[in-house]
Amino acid sequence: RMIADAAKGGFKFIIVYKLDRFARNRYDSAMYKHTLKKYGVRVVSATEYLSTNPESIMTEAVLEANAEYFSAELSQKTKRGMRESALKGLSTGGTVPLGYRLVDKRLEIDVNTAPAVKLIFEMYGSGKGKKEIVDELNNRGYRTKTGREFKITSLENILKNQKYIGVYHYDDNTGNPITIENSCPSLIDKNLFDTVQKKIEQT
C-alpha cells in the first residue's frame, strides 16, 4: 500500500528505524527502492547515516547484507536449539495434550485429566462408538483441554496422538524430521494404542 501510494506523489521520504526494517531481504529492498526512486521517494534510516554520495550505495548494501546474514544466522541457531530441546524431551511449543501438564518444559501426567484419556482409548479399543464415548465422558464430568464438553471431533486428535505412548515427532522444516522415543511418560499401553489405530484404519 505504501509503495502504491508513493506513485500518487503524496510524500518524498519513507523513514525507517533501521534499513533492515524496510523489507524482508535485500532483494525485495532493492526492487522496492528502485520503484520508489522512479516516484521521487527516498528511504531514510533514522539510526544509520547515509549521505547522498555514490559511496553510500556500497555502505547501504553492506548494512542490508549484514542484517540479512545475522537474521539467517539467528534463525539457524533457533532451529538448532529447538531441535536439541526436542531430542532431550523438552517441549518446543504447541498445545499440551489432554492428560498431561507442562512442568519445567517437560510433559508430566496430569492425574486429574489422564483418566479421561484412558477411558477414551479403553472404550474405543473395546469397540464402543464415538458417540457413546462422548456421552460417557460428559456424563462423568470430564472436559476437553479448553474446558468444554466433549464432541465426536474432540476424539480424533486424541486417538491418533503418539505422545500418549511416549513418542514425539519433531519437524523444523529443514528436511530432517526426527522421532524421539520415550520423550514423555506413556499414558496408554502400546498394545492398546496399536489396537485403536487398527480400528481407526478399518472405519
C-alpha positions as CSV (number, residue, x, y, z in Angstrom):
1,R,0.0,0.0,0.0
2,M,2.9,2.4,0.8
3,I,4.6,1.6,-2.5
4,A,1.3,2.2,-4.3
5,D,0.7,5.5,-2.5
6,A,4.2,6.7,-3.5
7,A,3.0,6.8,-7.1
8,K,0.4,9.4,-6.1
9,G,3.2,11.8,-5.1
10,G,1.9,12.3,-1.5
11,F,5.3,12.1,0.1
12,K,9.1,12.3,-0.6
13,F,10.6,10.2,2.1
14,I,10.0,6.9,3.9
15,I,11.6,6.8,7.3
16,V,12.5,3.5,9.0
17,Y,14.2,2.8,12.3
18,K,16.9,0.7,10.5
19,L,17.2,-0.3,6.9
20,D,16.6,-3.9,7.7
21,R,13.0,-2.9,8.8
22,F,12.2,-1.8,5.3
23,A,12.0,-5.3,3.6
24,R,12.4,-9.0,4.4
25,N,15.6,-9.3,2.4
26,R,18.0,-7.2,0.3
27,Y,16.4,-8.4,-3.0
28,D,13.0,-7.0,-2.0
29,S,14.7,-3.9,-0.7
30,A,16.4,-3.2,-4.0
31,M,13.3,-3.9,-6.0
32,Y,11.1,-1.6,-3.9
33,K,13.7,1.2,-3.7
34,H,14.1,1.1,-7.5
35,T,10.4,1.6,-7.8
36,L,10.3,4.3,-5.2
37,K,13.2,6.1,-7.0
38,K,11.0,6.4,-10.1
39,Y,8.4,8.2,-8.0
40,G,11.0,10.5,-6.4
41,V,10.8,8.9,-3.0
42,R,13.8,8.0,-0.9
43,V,14.1,5.6,2.1
44,V,15.8,7.2,5.1
45,S,17.2,5.3,8.2
46,A,16.7,7.1,11.5
47,T,19.7,5.4,13.1
48,E,22.1,4.8,10.2
49,Y,23.6,7.8,8.5
50,L,23.8,7.6,4.7
51,S,24.8,10.5,2.6
52,T,23.7,11.1,-1.0
53,N,27.2,10.5,-2.3
54,P,27.9,7.4,-4.6
55,E,29.8,5.7,-1.7
56,S,26.6,5.5,0.3
57,I,25.3,2.9,-2.2
58,M,28.0,0.5,-1.1
59,T,27.5,1.3,2.6
60,E,23.8,0.7,2.3
61,A,24.3,-2.6,0.5
62,V,26.8,-3.8,3.3
63,L,24.3,-2.8,6.0
64,E,21.5,-4.7,4.4
65,A,23.6,-7.7,3.7
66,N,24.9,-7.8,7.3
67,A,21.3,-7.6,8.6
68,E,20.1,-10.4,6.4
69,Y,23.1,-12.5,7.4
70,F,22.5,-12.1,11.1
71,S,18.8,-12.7,10.7
72,A,19.5,-16.0,8.8
73,E,22.2,-17.0,11.4
74,L,19.8,-16.3,14.3
75,S,17.1,-18.4,12.6
76,Q,19.5,-21.3,12.1
77,K,20.6,-21.1,15.8
78,T,17.0,-21.0,16.9
79,K,16.1,-24.1,14.9
80,R,19.2,-25.9,16.2
81,G,18.3,-25.0,19.7
82,M,14.7,-26.2,19.4
83,R,16.0,-29.5,17.8
84,E,18.3,-30.1,20.7
85,S,15.4,-29.4,23.1
86,A,13.3,-31.9,21.2
87,L,16.0,-34.6,21.5
88,K,16.2,-34.0,25.2
89,G,12.4,-34.5,25.5
90,L,11.7,-30.8,26.2
91,S,8.7,-29.0,24.9
92,T,9.2,-26.9,21.8
93,G,5.8,-25.3,22.0
94,G,2.3,-26.2,20.8
95,T,-0.7,-27.4,22.8
96,V,-0.1,-29.7,25.7
97,P,-2.2,-32.8,25.1
98,L,-5.1,-33.7,27.4
99,G,-3.9,-35.9,30.2
100,Y,-0.5,-34.1,30.5
101,R,0.7,-30.9,32.1
102,L,3.9,-29.0,31.4
103,V,6.5,-28.8,34.3
104,D,9.9,-27.3,33.6
105,K,9.4,-27.7,29.9
106,R,8.7,-31.5,30.2
107,L,5.3,-33.3,29.9
108,E,4.1,-35.0,33.0
109,I,1.0,-37.0,33.5
110,D,-1.9,-34.9,34.9
111,V,-3.7,-37.1,37.4
112,N,-6.9,-35.0,37.0
113,T,-7.3,-35.4,33.3
114,A,-5.4,-38.6,32.5
115,P,-8.4,-40.8,33.4
116,A,-10.4,-39.2,30.6
117,V,-7.8,-40.1,28.0
118,K,-7.5,-43.7,29.3
119,L,-11.3,-44.0,29.2
120,I,-11.3,-42.9,25.6
121,F,-8.8,-45.5,24.5
122,E,-10.2,-48.3,26.5
123,M,-13.8,-47.7,25.3
124,Y,-12.7,-47.3,21.6
125,G,-10.4,-50.3,21.8
126,S,-13.3,-52.4,23.1
127,G,-15.4,-51.5,20.2
128,K,-17.5,-48.6,21.6
129,G,-18.7,-45.9,19.2
130,K,-17.5,-42.3,19.4
131,K,-21.0,-41.1,20.3
132,E,-21.2,-43.5,23.2
133,I,-17.7,-42.5,24.4
134,V,-18.5,-38.8,24.2
135,D,-21.7,-39.2,26.2
136,E,-19.9,-41.2,28.9
137,L,-17.1,-38.6,29.2
138,N,-19.6,-35.7,29.5
139,N,-21.8,-37.7,32.0
140,R,-18.8,-38.3,34.2
141,G,-18.0,-34.6,34.1
142,Y,-14.8,-34.8,32.1
143,R,-14.0,-31.8,29.9
144,T,-11.7,-31.0,26.9
145,K,-8.4,-29.2,27.2
146,T,-10.3,-25.9,26.7
147,G,-12.8,-26.7,29.4
148,R,-15.7,-27.6,27.1
149,E,-17.9,-30.6,26.8
150,F,-16.6,-33.4,24.5
151,K,-17.8,-33.8,20.9
152,I,-17.1,-36.5,18.4
153,T,-14.5,-34.3,16.8
154,S,-12.7,-33.9,20.1
155,L,-11.6,-37.6,20.0
156,E,-9.9,-37.6,16.6
157,N,-6.6,-36.0,17.6
158,I,-6.5,-37.8,20.9
159,L,-6.9,-41.2,19.5
160,K,-4.0,-40.7,17.0
161,N,-1.6,-38.8,19.2
162,Q,1.6,-40.9,19.7
163,K,2.7,-38.8,22.6
164,Y,0.4,-41.0,24.7
165,I,2.9,-43.8,24.1
166,G,5.9,-41.5,24.7
167,V,6.7,-40.9,21.0
168,Y,7.3,-37.3,19.8
169,H,7.7,-36.3,16.1
170,Y,9.6,-33.1,15.5
171,D,9.9,-31.3,12.2
172,D,11.6,-27.9,11.9
173,N,11.1,-27.9,8.1
174,T,14.8,-28.5,7.4
175,G,14.1,-31.7,5.6
176,N,15.3,-33.8,8.5
177,P,12.3,-34.7,10.8
178,I,13.1,-36.7,13.8
179,T,11.3,-39.2,16.1
180,I,12.1,-39.3,19.8
181,E,11.1,-42.4,21.7
182,N,10.3,-42.1,25.4
183,S,10.1,-38.3,25.2
184,C,7.5,-38.2,27.9
185,P,5.7,-40.7,30.3
186,S,3.4,-43.1,28.5
187,L,-0.2,-42.7,29.3
188,I,-1.5,-45.5,27.2
189,D,-0.3,-49.1,26.8
190,K,1.4,-49.7,23.4
191,N,-0.8,-52.7,22.6
192,L,-4.0,-50.8,23.3
193,F,-2.7,-47.9,21.2
194,D,-2.0,-50.2,18.3
195,T,-5.4,-51.9,18.6
196,V,-7.0,-48.4,18.4
197,Q,-5.0,-47.5,15.3
198,K,-6.1,-50.6,13.5
199,K,-9.7,-49.9,14.4
200,I,-9.4,-46.4,13.1
201,E,-7.9,-47.7,9.8
202,Q,-10.9,-50.0,9.4
203,T,-13.5,-47.3,9.8
